[in-house]
Amino acid sequence: MSVVPCRTSPSLKQKIEELAEVLRTESHKLGAHGLTERDFYNSGLFRGAIERVRGQFAASMSEKRAFVRAILSFMQDHNHIRTFESSGSQNRYDYTVELPSGKVAVIELKGGLDGNNTNIFERPAHAQEFVVWSVSTNQGGDPQRNVWSGLHTRLSAEVVANAKRVDGLIVWDWVCGTLGRPCPKVADNTSRHIQVAQFTLPPPCIYLFPATIPEPRNNPKPRAQSLQSVELLMAFHRCFGGVDDELNYVDFEVAYAGVETVRKTIVRRAETIVQESKETPIRRK
């Protein structure tokens, strides 16, 4: 078992490596730049083009927002949430959701979880629940490394060091269940697929966090909340055919080691520990 059930397709990874090598050595034959092979690679044209494409992929959120809107609209149509609205670019959160009970949940939308951007968020005062949603469509990335990095290196440090309460994490996008990122949830049971607009999706991966902030003296070992305590995550779980044994529970343990605060991150699924960190110092600049 691992922190997330899916993994990168080995065959896709090999094809990406092969294509990258072709691009690295044969790009001078593309386009009408009029340069010799030597001048082409010395000019910076190749590196500049690669960086431009990379930046365009990283910066574009329109596809991700369209996906999230489709999902939330589907949930609203099926009465799992009441309403939702985009929070706009002026806030450090992305969506506000009203739940059937009347509670207000806030969603912070992220890409991959292994970068510094994961730490940039604020839980607004009106949020009764606060959930991070990772939409990472890079099929060449390693989802197991990215999710663990997000949980332990990024989010646990932010929760402990800056007392930012996060109720849970959703890891889910339209690449899930494709050939590039096969999902074991639907590998032998395609009836579990959900059709939302143009997307054919497996159930989401859900991670429940503690309800309180870890603190070495007074709250050293808070355990993850139950699903019933986080209404938004329960709505995702029920709307999209989740199975209880697939839910992930994230526990934090904190202590003092000399002058440093150290934390341990533990992920449980179906009453089994699937990944556990060592005691890691929090070193934040």
C-alpha positions, 0 to 999 in steps of 0.5 A, a space after each residue: 500500500 502507498 499514500 495514494 493508490 495510483 502511480 505513474 505508468 512505466 510505459 508512459 514514463 519511458 515514452 516521455 524520456 524517449 521523446 525528451 531525448 529526441 527533442 533535445 537532439 533533433 529540435 534544430 530540424 523543426 520550424 523555419 528558424 534558418 539557423 545551423 544546428 550549432 547556431 540553433 543550440 547556441 542561440 538560446 532558442 531551444 531553451 527559451 521555447 521549452 521554458 515558454 511552453 513549460 510556463 504556459 502549462 504551469 500558469 494556465 488555470 482555466 482548464 482546472 477551473 472548468 473541471 472544478 466548476 463541472 464537478 461542483 455543478 454536478 454535486 449541486 444538481 444532485 443535492 450534495 451541496 446547495 450552492 458554490 461560487 468562485 472567490 475571485 483572484 483577490 483572495 487566497 482561496 478559490 471557492 466557497 460552498 454552502 452545504 446542505 446543513 447550512 455550513 460554509 466550506 472553502 476550497 483552496 485549489 492547487 496543482 501538484 503538491 510538491 512545490 512551494 505554492 502548496 503553502 500559500 493559502 489562508 483559511 478565511 474567517 467565514 470557513 467552517 470547513 477548509 479543504 485543499 484540492 489538488 488538480 495535477 494533470 502532469 501525467 509524467 509526474 509521480 503522484 505518490 511522491 507529490 502527494 507525500 511531499 504535499 502532506 508531510 513536507 508542505 501541509 504538515 509544516 504549515 499546519 504546525 508552524 503557522 497554526 493553519 487548520 486544514 480539514 482535509 485534502 482531495 486529490 482528483 483530476 481528469 487525468 485520474 484513471 487514464 492510461 497515463 495514470 491508471 487507477 486501481 479503484 476502477 481497474 477491475 470494476 469500470 462500473 465505478 466510473 462517474 460521468 461528469 460533463 466530458 469527464 469519465 472519472 474514478 472516485 476521488 482520493 480523500 484525506 482527512 486531517 485533525 480538527 485541532 492544531 498540533 502542539 507539543 505540550 498540550 496537543 501532541 498527537 491529534 488524530 484525523 477527523 471522522 468523515 462525518 465531521 467534514 461535511 464537504 468531504 462526505 459530500 464528495 465521498 457519497 456523490 462519487 461512489 467512494 468506499 469507506 476503506 479507501 478513505 485516508 486518515 492523516 495524523 500528526 505527532 509533534 514534540 520538542 527535540 532540544 530547541 527544535 519542534 519536530 513532527 511526524 506524519 502518519 497516513 492510515 487507510 482501512 486501519 492500516 498505516 500506509 506511510 509514516 515519516 520520521 520525526 522531521 524538524 520544522 525549518 521554515 524561513 
